[in-house]
Amino acid sequence: MNNKTKALNLLGLAQRARKLESGSPTVLTNIRSKQAKLVIIAEDASQNTKKQFLDKSEYYGIPSYITFSKAEISQAIGKERTVCAFTDNGFAQSFKKLL
């Protein structure tokens, strides 16, 4: 199993553990309140979406990754999403190690 698969499995695990927030409005709220520990943006998200989340994450000092496609993220968490964020440091650290 490669690291990309492991990282996607970790997304699913975090989702089930309720340590993952997804959807643009929810993730923005989590970034502003500094609840988000790591932000994941789909590589096929619109330029506008990417810019919005990269700028917000950078402003609040939260690491962000553009790694998976919308389809991969959606399949991993069982919901159609373009952006999601870990709200738990343990999951965020594990995710960083895999990438």
N, C-alpha and C positions, 0 to 999 in steps of 0.2 A: 504494500500500500504506500503510495507516494505522499509527500507532505501536503500537496494540494487537497487530496482526498481527506487526509486527516484533519486539515483546517476546516473543510466543509462539514465533516462529521462533528467537529467541535462547535460549529455554529448551531447545528441541530440540537446538540446536547445542552448548550447554553439556552436555547429557546425553550426546551422542556424544563430546564431548571429556573425559568423565568429570570434569567440574567442577561437577556438580549432584548433590546427594544428595536422595533422596525417600523418603517413608514416615515416619510419626510417630516410631518409636523411633530410626531413623537420624538424622533431623533434630534430635531432642532431644539426642542424643549429640554431634552436631556443634555445636550451640549451646553446650552445657556446656563443650566443649573449645575453644570459640572458633574452630573451623574454618569455621563458617558466616559468610559475609560479608553475606548478605541473605536473608531468609526470605520465602517467598511462600505465603500461605494462601488456599485457595479461599473465595470469598464465600458459597458454599452449604455450607460446613463447619458442623458443629454448634457451638452457642454455647460448649460446653465446650471443644472443640478450639481455637476461635478464642482464647478466654480463655487457655488453657494456653500457646499459642505466642506470643501477644502479650505476656503477662506474662514468659515466659522470655526472649524477645528483648529486651524492655525492660530486664530485670534485667542481662543480659550486654552491653547496649549495642549490639545488632545491629539494623539497620533491618529493618522487616517491612512487607509490603504485603498488603492483602486486595484482589485485583484480579479475577482470573479465576474462572470456574466450575470445578468438579471436571472436567467434561467437556472444557473447553478445556485445562486443565493436562494431563489424561490423554492427550488427542489429541496435544498438543505433544511430550510426552516418551515416548509409546508405552507407558505403564504407567498403571494406574488409581491415581491419587494425589490426596490432598487437600492435602498440604503438601510443599514442596520448598525447598531452600536452595542458593544458589550457594556454592561453596567457593573461588572465584577472584575476586580483586578486580577484574580487568579486566571480566569478565562482569557482576559486580554493578554497577560504574560505568556500563556501557553500558545496563543494564536501567533504572537510575535516570534516565538521560538521556531514555529513551523515554517514561517516565511523567510 
